[in-house]
Amino acid sequence: MQLIHLFRLALLSLAILSVTPAFAADAESTPPPYYKWKIENYAINSPLNNLIGDAKRGQEIAGNQSRGNCLACHLLPIPEEQFFGNLGPPLTGIGSRQSVGMIRLHVVDQSRFNPETVMPGYYRPPSQLNRVAKELEGRTWLNAQEIEDVVAYLASLK
């Protein structure tokens, strides 16, 4: 069991390393505003800052190795992408199985469902992050609009 856990951590490290350059490009600018969110019944029912997500942009973010990189661990119905991971569950049909609010919480902070997850908290409060490079302090993995775009995409997968 411990070997499996170490293997998962190694895979996550590779996924994180593939995303790091995107942060470096943004590091010189001011961090985008952070919007607080509230959990009710294992869901974040209100969109972050009342933003409206765009499913097409969400698909691009989910499939982009420098942003969401969801394909590192999940199967997604993106025909042009041939390679995907199987560490996490397949996300095909997720919009039929979970509410939009539950999908949002999974993307924002998966550790609220599974404290031992290797999935990054894409919009975890910056104050809860530790060992962050100085130039990345105060930043979330994805900004609020990107979160809502990914949520719109995943919710569209029926």
C-alpha angles and dihedrals in degrees: 000000000000090000090055090050091051091048090052091050090050091052091048091050090055091049091050093048090054090055099044097089091062090060093048091057091053097039096095095057127076113274113257115254116278117227119206118233134200130220119221120173094344093310142095097221099181121069113246107271088347089285120163116229126223113218094206092055088043092056090051091051093046092051097042114100090207096053125022097356090188090155090068088076109008139060109235128180095248104134096197091057111081100177128062139151129249100205091102128041121279110267097207106123094009090136089063094048103044138035120250089250092055091047089051092053092048090054096040097048120349090183088077086071099033119017091197096053120132091208112111119243097244093195103019112149107274089230089064094056119095135196092024120163110254094244090054098048115127093023131117123215091248126015123241094264092050090050091053091047092053090045090051090051095048092045088054091060099097 
